[in-house]
Amino acid sequence: MEFTDLLPRIVAELERDGRLHTVLLYGSRADGSANQGSDYDIAAFGTVPQMTRDTRRIDGEYLDLFLYPDSVLHEPFDAHLSLRGAKILRQRGEEASHFLDRLEALHAAGPEALPEDELQARRDWAHKMAARIQRGDVEGDYRRAWLLMALLEDYFVLRGLWYEGPKKALRWLARHDGESRQAFELALKPNAGNEAIEKLVLSVAGPLRGSAME
């Protein structure tokens, strides 16, 4: 876990808020992958009526703080999986420990499977977008950016896996599917050509489906 002079100041400020009793550090500063410009990703829990977010910049560093109602500690859902593996900075009793155990169980159960027609629609959409970007006009360029953004998440959705954001996703690919990882690396280059993007679409979605009309 990466501690700096700023983190104790943030925690001290949260401790002065009498509503809050549990504080977690998550993301890159918790798992050791932080680099220059990494946020301080913090989740705090207490008697607040609804989730709120604070994204201040402090001494040149970015804070990304979520304040959650107590109820989230007891009933986390998919949107909270980003907190998995968090470091406990403060907790009431064992509530944070039990919360993290619940997140692990939720993650182990896997995401809810999409219907096959929806999965196929995503595959077909990727090929359709790859064809449309070849126009080279402003709409085609927009679709190029859209496609590249969508493909990383779709890689995981199409395989029944959790998508946990780009950093974790690309690390997972490096460990488990080096060929697809390389396809992403080449297609995401600013000067990548259509051929690299088409190879990435094949890697994510498989070959284009075709059928005869009767």
N, C-alpha and C positions, 0 to 999 in steps of 0.2 A: 504494500500500500504506500502511495506517495503522499507524504506529509510535507506541507510547506508552512511558512508563517501565516499564510492567508487562511488555511483550513481551521486552525484553532479560533481565529477571529470570527469566522462564519458560525462555527458551532456555539461560541460564546453568545453571539447575537441571538441565535435560536433559543438558547437556554433562558435568555431573559424574557422570552415570550411564554408566559405562564400557561398558555393553552397547549404547548407542545411537549411531548414526553419521549418521543422516539425519533432518532435521527440516523439515517443510513447514507453512506457514501457508495456510489455505484459507478459503473462505466470505467473508462480508461484509467482514472486515478485510483480506482480500487483494484483493478486487475493487473496493473503494472505496465499497461501499454500506452500511457499518456505520452504526448509529445508537445512541442511548442504550440500553444494555442488551444490545447485541450480544455474543455469546460470542467468546472467543478460540478459534477452531477450529484445532487443531494435530494433525498426524499425525507420529509419530516411529517410526523403524524400527531394528531391531537384533536381537540374539540373545536374543529373548524367546520363550518356548515357545508362547504363544497371545496373541490379541488381548485387551487389557485397556483399561479406560476410566477416566478421572479427571475428575470434574465438580466440583472444588472451587470455592469462591468466594474470591477473593483481593482484598483491598482494595476490596470492593464490586463487583468484576468477576467474571464467570463464565468459568471455564475449561472447555473441552470437548476433552480430550486423549485420543487413541487411540494406544496403543502396539501396533505391528504386528510380526510376525515378518519376517525378511528375505525370506522366500519371496514375500510379497505384492508386493514391489518388482519381482519378475521375472515374476509371473503375476497381474496384477490382473484382477478380474472386475466385473460390473455394480455390486455394492455399493460399489465404490471410486470410482465416477464423480463422487461429490461432491467428490473431490479434484482434479478437472480444473480447470486454471487456477491451481493453487496456486503460491505464491511459495516458492522454495527458500531456507531459512534456513541450512541446513547439509547437505552431502552427502558421501558417500564416492565419490571418483572422479566418474563421470558417471551414477551409478545413479539419482538422482532425476530428472535430465533425461530419461533413457531411459524411466523409469516414466511421466512425464507424456506423453511421445510415445505410449506404448502406450495410455494412457487416451484420447488424442485419436483414435487409430485405432479403438478400441473404440466410442467415441461415434459416429464417422463411419459405422461399419457398421450402426448402428441396433439397436433391440431386436429380440429374437426375436418373430416374429408369433404372436399367439394364434390358435387355430382359430376359424373363423367362428361356430360355435355358441356358443363362450364369449363372443365379442364381442357376439353378439345377446343372450345371457343378461344381460350387463351393461346393455344398452340397456333390455331389458324390466324388469330389476330397478329401474332408476331411475324408470320410470313407475309401477311397482307401489308403490314407496316414497312417491312423490309423492301417490298416492291414499290411502295409509294414514295419512299425517300429518294428513289433514283431520279425523280423529276428534277431535283436540284434547285427548286424554287424555295421561297421563304417558308411555305407550308411544309414542303418536304424536309427542310432543315429542322423545323419544329418537331415534326414526327420522328426525325432521327434522334433528337434529344429525348423525346418522350419514350421511344422504344428502348434506348439504352438504360434509362432510369428504371423501366418496368421489368426488364429481363432478369435482373438479379433477384428480385423478389419472386418472380414467376419460376425461376429455377427451383426454388425451395417449395413453393406451393405445388408445383406439378409433381413433386416427389414425396409429398406428404410430410414435409419437414417444416419446423418453425423457421420463419425468417426473422432474424434478430438485429437487423440493421446492417449497413454496408461493411463496417469494420469487422464484425464477427463473421459475417457471411463470407467475406473474402479470405479470412483466416481459415474458416472451415474448408473452403474449396482448396486452399493450398495444401491442407492435410489429407483431404479425401478424394479430390477430383482435380488433379493437376492439369489435365488437358482442358477442362472447362475454365479453370482459373487463368490459364494462358490465353484462352479465347477472349475472356473478358478484358484482360490486360491489353491485348492488341486492339480490340474494337473500341476501347475507351480512350485511346490516344486521340488527341485533338485533330490530328491529320489522318485518322484512320479512313480507309476507303470502304466502299460498299462491300467488297469481297470479304473483308474482315468482319463486317457486321453480319453478313449472310452466314458466315461460318459460326458466329456466335449464336445466331438464331437456330441453326441446326443442332448445336451443342445443347441448347436449352430446351427447344421444342420438338426436336426430331424432324424427320423429313415432312415436306408438305403433303397433306392428304389429298387424294383425288378420288372422284367417283363418277361413274357414268350415269347420265340421266336417261330414263326409259320413257 
